[in-house]
Amino acid sequence: MTFIYLAGGVAFFVVSALFVGLCERLRENGQ
């Protein structure tokens, strides 16, 4: 159960990082 929780936390962190990177890229392209 702990492994699943840890994997979920890591996956959430990775998705958040990718989402922020995508927003920054779109913002730069917008300007």
N, CA, C and O atoms as a printed pandas DataFrame, in Angstrom:
     atom_number atom_name residue_name chain_id  residue_number  x_coord  y_coord  z_coord
0              1         N          MET        A               1    0.836   -1.193    0.000
1              2        CA          MET        A               1    0.000    0.000    0.000
2              3         C          MET        A               1    0.883    1.259    0.000
3              4         O          MET        A               1    0.571    2.247   -0.664
4              5         N          THR        A               2    1.970    1.203    0.744
5              6        CA          THR        A               2    2.871    2.358    0.788
6              7         C          THR        A               2    3.495    2.603   -0.572
7              8         O          THR        A               2    3.658    3.748   -0.995
8              9         N          PHE        A               3    3.848    1.504   -1.268
9             10        CA          PHE        A               3    4.474    1.641   -2.590
10            11         C          PHE        A               3    3.515    2.317   -3.567
11            12         O          PHE        A               3    3.927    3.160   -4.364
12            13         N          ILE        A               4    2.241    1.945   -3.504
13            14        CA          ILE        A               4    1.246    2.530   -4.409
14            15         C          ILE        A               4    1.100    4.025   -4.121
15            16         O          ILE        A               4    0.997    4.837   -5.041
16            17         N          TYR        A               5    1.094    4.378   -2.830
17            18        CA          TYR        A               5    0.961    5.783   -2.448
18            19         C          TYR        A               5    2.176    6.574   -2.923
19            20         O          TYR        A               5    2.039    7.690   -3.423
20            21         N          LEU        A               6    3.361    5.996   -2.767
21            22        CA          LEU        A               6    4.593    6.666   -3.199
22            23         C          LEU        A               6    4.604    6.832   -4.715
23            24         O          LEU        A               6    4.972    7.891   -5.224
24            25         N          ALA        A               7    4.199    5.784   -5.436
25            26        CA          ALA        A               7    4.173    5.848   -6.900
26            27         C          ALA        A               7    3.186    6.931   -7.351
27            28         O          ALA        A               7    3.453    7.658   -8.308
28            29         N          GLY        A               8    2.058    7.034   -6.667
29            30        CA          GLY        A               8    1.065    8.045   -7.019
30            31         C          GLY        A               8    1.618    9.448   -6.798
31            32         O          GLY        A               8    1.381   10.351   -7.600
32            33         N          GLY        A               9    2.358    9.623   -5.703
33            34        CA          GLY        A               9    2.948   10.930   -5.406
34            35         C          GLY        A               9    3.962   11.320   -6.464
35            36         O          GLY        A               9    3.992   12.466   -6.910
36            37         N          VAL        A              10    4.796   10.364   -6.867
37            38        CA          VAL        A              10    5.815   10.628   -7.889
38            39         C          VAL        A              10    5.134   10.951   -9.218
39            40         O          VAL        A              10    5.539   11.883   -9.913
40            41         N          ALA        A              11    4.104   10.186   -9.573
41            42        CA          ALA        A              11    3.396   10.409  -10.835
42            43         C          ALA        A              11    2.762   11.805  -10.834
43            44         O          ALA        A              11    2.802   12.512  -11.840
44            45         N          PHE        A              12    2.178   12.192   -9.697
45            46        CA          PHE        A              12    1.547   13.504   -9.589
46            47         C          PHE        A              12    2.587   14.613   -9.755
47            48         O          PHE        A              12    2.328   15.624  -10.406
48            49         N          PHE        A              13    3.776   14.411   -9.152
49            50        CA          PHE        A              13    4.851   15.408   -9.255
50            51         C          PHE        A              13    5.311   15.547  -10.697
51            52         O          PHE        A              13    5.532   16.658  -11.179
52            53         N          VAL        A              14    5.457   14.416  -11.389
53            54        CA          VAL        A              14    5.912   14.437  -12.785
54            55         C          VAL        A              14    4.879   15.136  -13.667
55            56         O          VAL        A              14    5.233   15.959  -14.510
56            57         N          VAL        A              15    3.609   14.808  -13.471
57            58        CA          VAL        A              15    2.547   15.427  -14.280
58            59         C          VAL        A              15    2.499   16.934  -14.023
59            60         O          VAL        A              15    2.320   17.724  -14.950
60            61         N          SER        A              16    2.662   17.322  -12.756
61            62        CA          SER        A              16    2.639   18.748  -12.423
62            63         C          SER        A              16    3.796   19.473  -13.104
63            64         O          SER        A              16    3.622   20.564  -13.648
64            65         N          ALA        A              17    4.986   18.856  -13.070
65            66        CA          ALA        A              17    6.166   19.470  -13.684
66            67         C          ALA        A              17    5.955   19.623  -15.192
67            68         O          ALA        A              17    6.293   20.658  -15.767
68            69         N          LEU        A              18    5.396   18.590  -15.827
69            70        CA          LEU        A              18    5.160   18.654  -17.271
70            71         C          LEU        A              18    4.115   19.722  -17.591
71            72         O          LEU        A              18    4.244   20.441  -18.582
72            73         N          PHE        A              19    3.083   19.826  -16.756
73            74        CA          PHE        A              19    2.025   20.806  -16.990
74            75         C          PHE        A              19    2.577   22.228  -16.887
75            76         O          PHE        A              19    2.257   23.084  -17.711
76            77         N          VAL        A              20    3.410   22.476  -15.867
77            78        CA          VAL        A              20    4.011   23.802  -15.688
78            79         C          VAL        A              20    4.918   24.118  -16.873
79            80         O          VAL        A              20    4.917   25.240  -17.379
80            81         N          GLY        A              21    5.694   23.124  -17.315
81            82        CA          GLY        A              21    6.591   23.331  -18.450
82            83         C          GLY        A              21    5.793   23.655  -19.706
83            84         O          GLY        A              21    6.194   24.504  -20.502
84            85         N          LEU        A              22    4.663   22.977  -19.882
85            86        CA          LEU        A              22    3.837   23.228  -21.057
86            87         C          LEU        A              22    3.252   24.635  -21.005
87            88         O          LEU        A              22    3.211   25.325  -22.024
88            89         N          CYS        A              23    2.802   25.065  -19.832
89            90        CA          CYS        A              23    2.240   26.409  -19.684
90            91         C          CYS        A              23    3.295   27.460  -19.998
91            92         O          CYS        A              23    3.012   28.446  -20.677
92            93         N          GLU        A              24    4.519   27.248  -19.501
93            94        CA          GLU        A              24    5.601   28.205  -19.762
94            95         C          GLU        A              24    5.901   28.271  -21.255
95            96         O          GLU        A              24    6.129   29.351  -21.800
96            97         N          ARG        A              25    5.902   27.115  -21.913
97            98        CA          ARG        A              25    6.199   27.067  -23.348
98            99         C          ARG        A              25    5.112   27.797  -24.137
99           100         O          ARG        A              25    5.412   28.544  -25.068
100          101         N          LEU        A              26    3.854   27.580  -23.764
101          102        CA          LEU        A              26    2.758   28.247  -24.466
102          103         C          LEU        A              26    2.821   29.750  -24.221
103          104         O          LEU        A              26    2.523   30.541  -25.117
104          105         N          ARG        A              27    3.206   30.142  -23.018
105          106        CA          ARG        A              27    3.289   31.561  -22.679
106          107         C          ARG        A              27    4.371   32.232  -23.530
107          108         O          ARG        A              27    4.177   33.342  -24.025
108          109         N          GLU        A              28    5.500   31.559  -23.695
109          110        CA          GLU        A              28    6.585   32.123  -24.509
110          111         C          GLU        A              28    6.152   32.225  -25.971
111          112         O          GLU        A              28    6.457   33.211  -26.642
112          113         N          ASN        A              29    5.443   31.209  -26.466
113          114        CA          ASN        A              29    4.985   31.227  -27.857
114          115         C          ASN        A              29    3.936   32.323  -28.055
115          116         O          ASN        A              29    3.857   32.927  -29.124
116          117         N          GLY        A              30    3.132   32.575  -27.016
117          118        CA          GLY        A              30    2.097   33.597  -27.107
118          119         C          GLY        A              30    2.719   34.976  -27.292
119          120         O          GLY        A              30    2.201   35.798  -28.048
120          121         N          GLN        A              31    3.816   35.227  -26.611
121          122        CA          GLN        A              31    4.483   36.521  -26.720
122          123         C          GLN        A              31    5.327   36.554  -27.983
123          124         O          GLN        A              31    5.976   37.561  -28.266
